[in-house]
Each structure stands twice: as structure tokens, then as C-alpha cells.
């Protein structure tokens, strides 16, 4: 893959989420990992960071946003659900980037957002788990900057294959309370 990247968090309190993010960073080839104003306990985070990423790639703990320093030419990319953020499928990843995600129940601070060269959002209906969001960002980076051939096209029709098993699948469908209520209404209307 071209370039290099780092991944980190700001003001996060759940070490398991950070551990999961750092493990994914290690797996995707992050050049460094970092925290900013975060209460990350490597022992607790190690329960989800089974690759022990902090022993294999450089790990930086910055006490606050003003302390954050990045390698030369490295662009800070904030990952945040804000109106001005570019949706991930349209985003062009910088060759040298450091991605930063905010806290589980909050947003990136204004101090961090001011340092960001770019902000990007994953187009979801609501926010998702920090570790998952980071993995999606890194996967998208790998697809965008990696040297992969185009995906093959297929003439196989998947819709007909689904139709063969649709009736069988229906018997295993979990009904929501609303669906059960509608079904009950239909039955009572039929009895009248």
C-alpha cells in the first residue's frame, strides 16, 4: 500500500474499544497508534488487543490537543458525524494520514477539529462502535490506496438463488413486536 498512516483516539474512556481499534490498526498495517487526552489502560485494552499492538508499533500518548505532533507531511483526518464531513465513499485518502476518532458518547473537540486537514464520516443512520468505525476507515484506505485488481463481474443471478430458499427462511424469521401486532389485527379482522 502507498504511503503510511496512524490511527488514534481522543478523550476515550473505554479501554476495550481502544484495544480493539489498535488491534485492527496493527492488522491493517498502521505505522503508529496514539491517544489524545484519553484514559487508556493497556492492561485492560489488552483483553481486546490480543496482538499486543503497543509492543509492535510505536504508541504515543498525548496529554491534550495542543501536544499532538505528527510526522512531516502527515494530514490529520477527523472521523466524525458532522454536516461538513465528507462521506467516506467519496473521500480521497491522503498518502500520509493520521485518523482520529472521538469518544464513545461525544464528539471530537474543537481543538482537534481545528487541527484536522479533513473530516470524514461513515454514512450510517447513527454512530457505530469506535473500533468498528476505525476498521471501516482503514479498510476503505486499503481499498483506495492498495494495488488490487478490479473485482470480477459475474453473470450468475443471485436473486433466483435467494428465491429458492425464501420460503424455508421465512419459517426462521424473528418477528418484531410490531409485526406480531399487525398479524394479530389481521387474524381478528378475518374472524369478523
JOBELTA-V280526 format. One record per residue. RES is the residue in one letter. PSI is psi in radians with two decimals (* if undefined). Layout:
BEGIN
res=RES psi=PSI
res=RES psi=PSI
END
This chain:
BEGIN
res=X psi=2.53
res=X psi=2.66
res=X psi=-2.79
res=X psi=2.85
res=X psi=2.76
res=X psi=2.83
res=X psi=2.45
res=X psi=-3.09
res=X psi=2.75
res=X psi=2.37
res=X psi=0.59
res=X psi=2.49
res=X psi=-0.26
res=X psi=1.79
res=X psi=-0.57
res=X psi=-0.68
res=X psi=-0.73
res=X psi=-0.75
res=X psi=-0.74
res=X psi=-0.76
res=X psi=-0.81
res=X psi=-0.64
res=X psi=-0.78
res=X psi=-0.71
res=X psi=-0.77
res=X psi=-0.79
res=X psi=-0.65
res=X psi=0.00
res=X psi=0.52
res=X psi=2.48
res=X psi=-0.41
res=X psi=2.79
res=X psi=2.70
res=X psi=2.79
res=X psi=2.64
res=X psi=2.11
res=X psi=0.81
res=X psi=2.56
res=X psi=1.29
res=X psi=2.12
res=X psi=1.95
res=X psi=-0.51
res=X psi=-0.82
res=X psi=-0.72
res=X psi=-0.45
res=X psi=-0.32
res=X psi=-0.53
res=X psi=-0.39
res=X psi=1.26
res=X psi=-0.21
res=X psi=-0.07
res=X psi=1.01
res=X psi=-0.58
res=X psi=-0.25
res=X psi=-0.10
res=X psi=-0.43
res=X psi=2.65
res=X psi=2.35
res=X psi=2.22
res=X psi=2.36
res=X psi=1.85
res=X psi=2.26
res=X psi=-0.45
res=X psi=3.03
res=X psi=-0.63
res=X psi=-0.35
res=X psi=-0.29
res=X psi=2.10
res=X psi=2.52
res=X psi=2.80
res=X psi=2.74
res=X psi=2.40
res=X psi=-0.01
res=X psi=2.24
res=X psi=2.33
res=X psi=2.24
res=X psi=1.97
res=X psi=2.37
res=X psi=1.90
res=X psi=2.49
res=X psi=1.36
res=X psi=2.72
res=X psi=-0.71
res=X psi=-0.15
res=X psi=2.55
res=X psi=2.39
res=X psi=2.39
res=X psi=-0.76
res=X psi=-0.34
res=X psi=-0.05
res=X psi=2.36
res=X psi=1.93
res=X psi=2.30
res=X psi=2.61
res=X psi=-0.69
res=X psi=1.96
res=X psi=2.63
res=X psi=2.04
res=X psi=2.36
res=X psi=2.29
res=X psi=2.61
res=X psi=-3.06
res=X psi=2.81
res=X psi=-0.71
res=X psi=0.95
res=X psi=-2.87
res=X psi=2.90
res=X psi=2.51
res=X psi=2.76
res=X psi=-0.63
res=X psi=-0.69
res=X psi=-0.78
res=X psi=-0.62
res=X psi=-0.48
res=X psi=-0.27
res=X psi=2.33
res=X psi=-0.49
res=X psi=2.67
res=X psi=2.44
res=X psi=2.60
res=X psi=2.58
res=X psi=2.17
res=X psi=1.44
res=X psi=2.90
res=X psi=-0.52
res=X psi=2.99
res=X psi=2.64
res=X psi=3.00
res=X psi=2.42
res=X psi=-0.84
res=X psi=-0.70
res=X psi=-0.77
res=X psi=-0.79
res=X psi=-0.72
res=X psi=-0.68
res=X psi=-0.76
res=X psi=-0.81
res=X psi=-0.63
res=X psi=-0.75
res=X psi=-0.70
res=X psi=-0.77
res=X psi=-0.75
res=X psi=-0.73
res=X psi=-0.68
res=X psi=-0.15
res=X psi=2.94
res=X psi=1.38
res=X psi=2.50
res=X psi=2.80
res=X psi=2.64
res=X psi=2.47
res=X psi=2.63
res=X psi=2.69
res=X psi=2.60
res=X psi=-0.05
res=X psi=2.34
res=X psi=2.02
res=X psi=-0.45
res=X psi=-0.64
res=X psi=-0.60
res=X psi=-0.68
res=X psi=-0.72
res=X psi=-0.57
res=X psi=-0.58
res=X psi=0.02
res=X psi=-0.75
res=X psi=-0.72
res=X psi=-0.71
res=X psi=-0.62
res=X psi=-0.63
res=X psi=-0.28
res=X psi=0.01
res=X psi=2.33
res=X psi=2.14
res=X psi=2.42
res=X psi=2.77
res=X psi=-0.65
res=X psi=-0.71
res=X psi=-0.70
res=X psi=-0.70
res=X psi=-0.77
res=X psi=-0.70
res=X psi=-0.70
res=X psi=-0.73
res=X psi=-0.74
res=X psi=-0.70
res=X psi=-0.73
res=X psi=-0.56
res=X psi=-0.59
res=X psi=-0.56
res=X psi=-0.43
res=X psi=*
END
